[in-house]
């Protein structure tokens, strides 16, 4: 059973992607990421000396500050901050600059669905723009489950509200490496088939979740290609500097 989408897309079709880097002059790294009408700005500052009280001083730490389009930060935004921090810490190499803090500021420009995945994608691009050492890149996507059991990718805000459940998935960007040469030992990690982050809202069966994972993984390969093309000039530049 097919569900007609207001924008005419088929269930597997993503909205148009857009990414710009270096959009903020005062930040050490920045990026704007848009999927359809959902747009997020991410700015990276640091690494700065010192870590917060509850952080391990023998490793680098990541601080995430979420700024909604309007109003004060609420419970949902706090959850977004936590998920985003855990995701970014899992892809950053935390042993290179111990006892430092890298701050990632996320500014919501417009929310038309799949907001957290857009923020994760924007933050990853901003980290690359700032030259932060990463184990690998990551891409995030939202998969929705309709009452009929149909899975739809990259929903709009209206589609999200109508769905039975949805899941945010973050997967490695294939085997693309952004590692400095002195950290080649981390290249051995087999992350290309892994799952970095998964956040589920609503109720879905294990079979439905695995179906979402399968569809999401297939779609993120397209996003990986887009991210690789967009970041390639920066990655080539970083490799030249490392050499």
N, C-alpha and C positions, 0 to 999 in steps of 0.2 A: 504494500500500500504506500503510495506516494503522497506527500504533503506539499501543497503549493506554497512556496515561499514568496513573501511580498516583493522581494527584489529579483525574483525570477531565477534564482540559483537552484541547482540540483542539490540533493542532500550532501554530496561529497565536495561541493565547490566552496572554496575559500573566497572571502571578500578581497578586493584589490589590496596589495601590500605596498607600504611605502616606508622608507627608512632614510633618515638624514643624520649624518654625524657632524660633530663640531659645531653645533648650533648655538652654544653658549660660550661666550668668550672667557668668562672668569672661572669656569669650571676646568678641572684637569682633564675631564673627558665628558662628553655629552652626546645624546642621541634623541631623535624624535622617531617614534614608531607609530604607524597607523594601520589599522585593518578596517577597511570601510570607513565609517564615520567615528570609530573609536580611535582616539589619539592620546598618546602619553609622552611626556618629556622626562628624560632621566639625566641627572647630573651626578658626576663622580668627583669627590674631593679627597685627596690623599694619595698614598698612605701618610697619615700623620702620626707622630711619635706618641706612644702610650695607648693603653687599652682601658676599657671601663672595668669597674670593680669586679663584676662576675665573669669576666673573660679570662682566658688562659694567656698569660703574658709571654709564653714560649711560642705562641703562634700569632699570626695576624688575625684581626677580627674585622667583621663587616657590620656596619651600622646602616639601617634602612629607615628613612623618614618618608612617610606617605602624606602627600598634600592633596586633599580632595579639590574638585573644581570650585565648590562653594561650601561654606559652613565649616563646622569643627569635625575633627577626626572622631569616628565612632567605633563601635565594636567590630563591624565588618572590616573597616580600614586597619584596625589593630591586627586582625587575623591576616589580612593581606601583607602587612609588614613582617609578621612572623614567618609566613610561608616564603616570602621573597628573600628574607635574610637566610633562612635555611637552604634555599635553593642556590643562592649566590655563594654561600660558604662552601657548598659541596663542589662547585666548579672552580673556585679560586684555589691557587696554591698557597696555603697559609703558612708554609714553613720558610718562605724566602725572606719576608720582612717581619720577623717576630716582634711582638710588643708594639704593633702599629694598628691604627684603625683607618679603614677606608669607608667614607660616608657616601651612601647612595641616596639622593633625593629624588623622589618620584612625584611628578606633578601631573594630575589628571587634567587634560585639556577638554576632552569630551568622552562620555561613556555611552556607547551604543552597543553594549554587549561584549563578552569575552574580555573584560577589563584587566583582570589579573594576568592572563597570558600575554596581553599587549605590554603590560608593565614589565614582565619578566624579559620579554624580547627586547624592549627598549633598554633595560638595565644591562643586559648582556652586551649589546652594541656599545653602550656607553663605557663599560669596563674595557672593552677592546680599544676604544678611542683614547682612553686614559692610559693605556699600556700596562694595565694590571695583569700580572701573570695568571694564566688560566690553564687548567688541566685540559679543557676542551670547551667548545661553545655549546650552547643549549638552545633549543627552540620549544616554545610552549603553544598549546592549542586547547580549545574547549570543544568537547563532544557532548551533544545533548541527546537525551532519550525521550521520545514522544510516548504517549499512552499506548499507541499502536505497536510500540517496539522498534520503530524506525529510528536510526541514529542519524543525526545531522551535525555537521561540522561548522565551527566558527559562527555561532548564532548572533543575531542582533539582540538588543535589549528586550524587544517585544517577544521574540522567540524564546529567550531564556525564561521569561515569566510564564510562558504557556507550557513549558516542558515538564515532564514528570520528574526528571532528574538530569543532572549534568555533571561532568567530571573535567577538571583541569589536569592536563598531562604535560610534563616537561621531560623531554628526551634529549640525549646527546646529539649533537650535530654531526652525525656519521663519525669518521675518524679524523676530521680536521683538527689539527693541533695548533695551539697558539703558545706553545711552550718555549721559554728561553732555552738556549742550548745547554746550559749547565743543569737543566732539570730533565734531561732526557729519560731518566729512570722512570718518570711517571708515565711515559708514553706506552709502557707495557700494559696499562690498565685496559681491559676489554670492556669499553663502555658503549660501543656502537649499538649493542642490542639491549642496553640497560634502560632503566626507568629512574629518572632523577627525583621527580616529585609527582605525587598524585593526590588530588583533593576532590572529594566527592560531595555533592549536595543533593539531597533527596534520597529516594530509595531505589536501588536497582539490584538485580540478581547478579550472581557471579558470572553467568553466561553473558548477560548484558554488558557487564563491565569489560569482560574480555573482548567482546565485540567492539566496544568503544575504543579499547586499547589498540586493536588491530587496525581500525579505521584511522585512528589518530596517528599511529605510527606511519601508515602509508602517506598521510597528508603532510606530516612533518618533513618528509624527504623533499617535497616541493619547497617548503619553507627553508630547509637547509640550503638548497641550491640558491634561493634568493638571498639568504644571509651571506653565503660564501661570496657571491658576486658583489654584494654591496660592501663587504668588509675586505675584499681581496687587496685593494690598494693599501689599506692600513696594515694588513698582515705582511705584505711584501716589504713595506717600509720598515716594520719592526724587525723582520728577519735580516734586512740589510744592516740595521743598527747593531743587532746582536752579533753579526759576523764581523 
